[in-house]
Amino acid sequence: QVQLADSGGGSVQAGGSLRLSCSASGDTFRYYAMGWLRQAPGKEREAVAAISRSGYNAYYVDSVKGRFTISRDNAKNTLYLQMNNLKPEDTGVYYCAASNRDFGPRNLGSSRDYTYWGQGTRVTVSS
């Protein structure tokens, strides 16, 4: 079992940047593929970025490609999401999550594919 604590959300204007962090404790962080999932107001939670156990492979939903970067530091048990050129449609609660599955460029997984979750951190982007 792994415990996750995400942080770094806030309110920014369109075009701004934020960096989310997710600190892991408990089980061995490097055993899990990781993802960032976003729940926008009135919408289902969706994965926007996922990363392999080693960190060598990263995958993104089309709407964030070129703007978001997911990374991990297995020595520090930490997952990151660098978000640049933020848009109002990026508004939502962001959750880091851990999975025993492997993901790919066309499959970042759905909520049910992730087993452990952070508490969520809110991102608000104003126009």
MIDOSE-1310 file (N, C-alpha, C; in nm, 2 decimals, decimal comma, always signed):
residues 127
qvql	+0,08/-0,12/+0,00/+0,00/+0,00/+0,00/+0,09/+0,12/+0,00; +0,04/+0,23/-0,07/+0,12/+0,35/-0,08/+0,02/+0,47/-0,04; +0,07/+0,56/+0,03/+0,00/+0,68/+0,07/+0,05/+0,80/-0,02; -0,04/+0,87/-0,07/-0,01/+0,98/-0,16/-0,06/+1,12/-0,11
adsg	+0,02/+1,22/-0,12/-0,02/+1,35/-0,07/+0,01/+1,45/-0,18; -0,09/+1,51/-0,25/-0,06/+1,60/-0,36/-0,08/+1,74/-0,31; +0,00/+1,83/-0,38/+0,00/+1,97/-0,34/+0,04/+2,06/-0,46; +0,03/+2,19/-0,45/+0,08/+2,28/-0,55/-0,02/+2,35/-0,63
ggsv	-0,15/+2,32/-0,60/-0,26/+2,39/-0,68/-0,27/+2,53/-0,64; -0,35/+2,60/-0,71/-0,37/+2,74/-0,68/-0,45/+2,81/-0,79; -0,46/+2,94/-0,78/-0,53/+3,02/-0,88/-0,43/+3,10/-0,97; -0,45/+3,09/-1,10/-0,36/+3,16/-1,19/-0,44/+3,22/-1,30
qagg	-0,38/+3,31/-1,37/-0,45/+3,36/-1,49/-0,41/+3,28/-1,61; -0,49/+3,28/-1,72/-0,46/+3,21/-1,84/-0,32/+3,24/-1,89; -0,24/+3,14/-1,93/-0,11/+3,16/-1,97/+0,00/+3,14/-1,86; -0,05/+3,13/-1,74/+0,04/+3,11/-1,63/+0,08/+2,96/-1,61
slrl	+0,16/+2,94/-1,51/+0,22/+2,81/-1,48/+0,20/+2,77/-1,34; +0,19/+2,64/-1,32/+0,19/+2,58/-1,18/+0,26/+2,45/-1,19; +0,32/+2,41/-1,07/+0,38/+2,28/-1,06/+0,32/+2,20/-0,95; +0,26/+2,09/-0,98/+0,20/+2,01/-0,88/+0,30/+1,90/-0,83
scsa	+0,29/+1,87/-0,71/+0,38/+1,76/-0,65/+0,30/+1,66/-0,58; +0,35/+1,54/-0,58/+0,28/+1,43/-0,51/+0,39/+1,35/-0,43; +0,38/+1,35/-0,30/+0,47/+1,28/-0,22/+0,42/+1,14/-0,18; +0,50/+1,04/-0,19/+0,45/+0,91/-0,16/+0,52/+0,85/-0,04
sgdt	+0,45/+0,77/+0,03/+0,51/+0,70/+0,15/+0,44/+0,57/+0,16; +0,50/+0,48/+0,24/+0,45/+0,35/+0,26/+0,52/+0,25/+0,17; +0,45/+0,19/+0,08/+0,50/+0,09/-0,01/+0,61/+0,16/-0,11; +0,68/+0,08/-0,18/+0,78/+0,13/-0,27/+0,72/+0,20/-0,39
fryy	+0,75/+0,32/-0,40/+0,70/+0,41/-0,50/+0,73/+0,36/-0,64; +0,85/+0,31/-0,66/+0,89/+0,28/-0,79/+0,82/+0,15/-0,85; +0,74/+0,09/-0,76/+0,67/-0,03/-0,81/+0,55/+0,01/-0,89; +0,51/+0,14/-0,89/+0,38/+0,18/-0,94/+0,40/+0,27/-1,06
amgw	+0,32/+0,24/-1,17/+0,30/+0,35/-1,27/+0,21/+0,46/-1,20; +0,23/+0,58/-1,24/+0,16/+0,69/-1,18/+0,09/+0,78/-1,28; -0,01/+0,84/-1,23/-0,09/+0,93/-1,32/-0,14/+1,05/-1,25; -0,17/+1,15/-1,33/-0,24/+1,27/-1,28/-0,38/+1,27/-1,34
lrqa	-0,48/+1,28/-1,26/-0,62/+1,28/-1,31/-0,68/+1,41/-1,27; -0,77/+1,46/-1,36/-0,83/+1,59/-1,34/-0,98/+1,57/-1,34; -1,04/+1,63/-1,24/-1,19/+1,63/-1,24/-1,24/+1,78/-1,25; -1,28/+1,81/-1,37/-1,34/+1,94/-1,40/-1,48/+1,95/-1,35
pgke	-1,52/+2,08/-1,32/-1,66/+2,09/-1,27/-1,76/+2,03/-1,36; -1,85/+1,94/-1,30/-1,95/+1,88/-1,38/-1,91/+1,77/-1,47; -1,78/+1,73/-1,47/-1,73/+1,63/-1,56/-1,68/+1,51/-1,48; -1,66/+1,40/-1,55/-1,60/+1,29/-1,49/-1,45/+1,31/-1,48
reav	-1,39/+1,23/-1,39/-1,24/+1,24/-1,37/-1,18/+1,17/-1,48; -1,07/+1,24/-1,54/-1,00/+1,18/-1,65/-0,85/+1,19/-1,63; -0,78/+1,10/-1,68/-0,63/+1,10/-1,67/-0,58/+1,20/-1,78; -0,49/+1,29/-1,73/-0,43/+1,38/-1,83/-0,29/+1,35/-1,85
aais	-0,22/+1,28/-1,77/-0,08/+1,24/-1,79/-0,06/+1,11/-1,71; +0,03/+1,03/-1,76/+0,07/+0,90/-1,69/+0,22/+0,88/-1,72; +0,28/+0,81/-1,63/+0,43/+0,79/-1,64/+0,46/+0,64/-1,60; +0,56/+0,58/-1,66/+0,59/+0,45/-1,63/+0,67/+0,44/-1,50
rsgy	+0,69/+0,32/-1,45/+0,76/+0,30/-1,32/+0,90/+0,36/-1,32; +0,97/+0,35/-1,43/+1,10/+0,40/-1,44/+1,11/+0,55/-1,47; +1,00/+0,60/-1,52/+1,00/+0,74/-1,56/+1,04/+0,77/-1,70; +1,08/+0,66/-1,77/+1,13/+0,68/-1,90/+1,02/+0,71/-2,00
nayy	+0,90/+0,66/-1,98/+0,79/+0,68/-2,07/+0,68/+0,76/-2,01; +0,64/+0,87/-2,08/+0,53/+0,96/-2,03/+0,43/+0,97/-2,14; +0,30/+0,98/-2,10/+0,19/+0,99/-2,19/+0,09/+1,10/-2,15; +0,03/+1,16/-2,25/-0,05/+1,27/-2,22/-0,18/+1,26/-2,31
vdsv	-0,29/+1,32/-2,25/-0,41/+1,34/-2,33/-0,38/+1,45/-2,43; -0,45/+1,45/-2,54/-0,42/+1,55/-2,65/-0,43/+1,69/-2,60; -0,53/+1,72/-2,51/-0,55/+1,86/-2,47/-0,44/+1,92/-2,39; -0,35/+1,84/-2,34/-0,24/+1,90/-2,26/-0,10/+1,88/-2,32
kgrf	-0,10/+1,80/-2,43/+0,03/+1,78/-2,50/+0,10/+1,91/-2,53; +0,23/+1,92/-2,50/+0,31/+2,04/-2,53/+0,30/+2,14/-2,42; +0,21/+2,12/-2,33/+0,19/+2,22/-2,22/+0,22/+2,16/-2,08; +0,19/+2,04/-2,06/+0,21/+1,97/-1,94/+0,33/+1,87/-1,95
tisr	+0,40/+1,86/-1,84/+0,51/+1,76/-1,83/+0,50/+1,68/-1,70; +0,48/+1,55/-1,71/+0,48/+1,46/-1,59/+0,62/+1,41/-1,57; +0,67/+1,40/-1,45/+0,80/+1,34/-1,42/+0,79/+1,28/-1,28; +0,89/+1,20/-1,25/+0,90/+1,14/-1,12/+1,04/+1,13/-1,07
dnak	+1,06/+1,14/-0,94/+1,20/+1,12/-0,88/+1,18/+1,00/-0,79; +1,22/+0,88/-0,83/+1,20/+0,76/-0,75/+1,29/+0,77/-0,62; +1,40/+0,84/-0,63/+1,48/+0,85/-0,51/+1,42/+0,93/-0,40; +1,33/+1,03/-0,44/+1,26/+1,12/-0,35/+1,12/+1,08/-0,33
ntly	+1,07/+0,97/-0,40/+0,93/+0,92/-0,38/+0,84/+1,03/-0,42; +0,86/+1,10/-0,53/+0,78/+1,22/-0,56/+0,75/+1,22/-0,71; +0,62/+1,26/-0,74/+0,57/+1,27/-0,87/+0,54/+1,42/-0,89; +0,56/+1,47/-1,02/+0,54/+1,61/-1,05/+0,45/+1,62/-1,17
lqmn	+0,39/+1,74/-1,18/+0,32/+1,78/-1,30/+0,35/+1,92/-1,32; +0,43/+1,95/-1,42/+0,46/+2,09/-1,46/+0,35/+2,13/-1,56; +0,28/+2,24/-1,53/+0,17/+2,28/-1,62/+0,20/+2,43/-1,66; +0,22/+2,44/-1,79/+0,25/+2,57/-1,85/+0,14/+2,61/-1,95
nlkp	+0,14/+2,74/-1,98/+0,04/+2,80/-2,07/-0,10/+2,75/-2,03; -0,14/+2,76/-1,90/-0,26/+2,71/-1,85/-0,38/+2,78/-1,92; -0,49/+2,71/-1,94/-0,61/+2,76/-2,00/-0,73/+2,74/-1,90; -0,83/+2,82/-1,92/-0,95/+2,81/-1,83/-1,00/+2,67/-1,82
edtg	-0,99/+2,60/-1,93/-1,04/+2,46/-1,94/-0,96/+2,36/-1,86; -0,84/+2,40/-1,81/-0,76/+2,32/-1,72/-0,81/+2,32/-1,58; -0,90/+2,41/-1,55/-0,96/+2,42/-1,41/-1,02/+2,29/-1,37; -0,99/+2,26/-1,24/-1,04/+2,13/-1,18/-0,96/+2,09/-1,06
vyyc	-1,00/+1,98/-1,01/-0,92/+1,92/-0,90/-0,83/+1,81/-0,96; -0,70/+1,82/-0,93/-0,60/+1,73/-0,98/-0,56/+1,63/-0,87; -0,57/+1,50/-0,91/-0,53/+1,39/-0,82/-0,41/+1,32/-0,87; -0,31/+1,29/-0,79/-0,21/+1,19/-0,83/-0,27/+1,06/-0,79
aasn	-0,23/+0,96/-0,86/-0,28/+0,82/-0,84/-0,18/+0,72/-0,88; -0,18/+0,60/-0,81/-0,08/+0,50/-0,84/-0,16/+0,37/-0,89; -0,09/+0,31/-0,99/-0,15/+0,19/-1,05/-0,06/+0,08/-1,07; -0,11/-0,04/-1,06/-0,03/-0,16/-1,09/-0,03/-0,20/-1,24
rdfg	-0,11/-0,12/-1,32/-0,11/-0,14/-1,46/+0,00/-0,07/-1,53; +0,01/-0,11/-1,66/+0,10/-0,04/-1,75/+0,01/+0,04/-1,84; +0,06/+0,16/-1,88/-0,02/+0,25/-1,97/+0,06/+0,27/-2,10; -0,01/+0,33/-2,19/+0,06/+0,36/-2,32/+0,01/+0,49/-2,38
prnl	+0,06/+0,53/-2,49/+0,03/+0,66/-2,55/-0,12/+0,68/-2,58; -0,19/+0,57/-2,60/-0,34/+0,58/-2,63/-0,42/+0,53/-2,52; -0,36/+0,50/-2,41/-0,43/+0,45/-2,29/-0,37/+0,50/-2,16; -0,42/+0,60/-2,11/-0,37/+0,66/-1,98/-0,45/+0,60/-1,87
gssr	-0,55/+0,51/-1,90/-0,63/+0,45/-1,79/-0,74/+0,54/-1,75; -0,84/+0,47/-1,69/-0,95/+0,54/-1,63/-0,94/+0,54/-1,48; -1,03/+0,60/-1,41/-1,02/+0,61/-1,26/-1,01/+0,47/-1,20; -1,08/+0,37/-1,26/-1,08/+0,24/-1,20/-0,95/+0,16/-1,22
dyty	-0,86/+0,22/-1,30/-0,73/+0,15/-1,32/-0,63/+0,19/-1,22; -0,67/+0,29/-1,14/-0,57/+0,34/-1,03/-0,62/+0,30/-0,90; -0,53/+0,26/-0,81/-0,57/+0,20/-0,69/-0,55/+0,29/-0,57; -0,45/+0,37/-0,57/-0,42/+0,46/-0,46/-0,43/+0,60/-0,51
wgqg	-0,48/+0,69/-0,42/-0,51/+0,83/-0,46/-0,46/+0,93/-0,36; -0,42/+1,04/-0,41/-0,40/+1,16/-0,32/-0,53/+1,22/-0,29; -0,53/+1,33/-0,21/-0,65/+1,39/-0,17/-0,70/+1,49/-0,27; -0,62/+1,53/-0,36/-0,66/+1,62/-0,46/-0,61/+1,76/-0,43
trvt	-0,58/+1,84/-0,53/-0,54/+1,98/-0,52/-0,61/+2,06/-0,63; -0,66/+2,17/-0,59/-0,75/+2,25/-0,68/-0,67/+2,34/-0,77; -0,70/+2,34/-0,89/-0,64/+2,44/-0,99/-0,75/+2,52/-1,05; -0,73/+2,65/-1,04/-0,83/+2,74/-1,10/-0,76/+2,84/-1,20
vss	-0,80/+2,84/-1,32/-0,74/+2,92/-1,42/-0,85/+3,02/-1,47; -0,82/+3,15/-1,46/-0,91/+3,25/-1,50/-0,87/+3,31/-1,63; -0,96/+3,36/-1,70/-0,94/+3,41/-1,84/-0,91/+3,56/-1,83
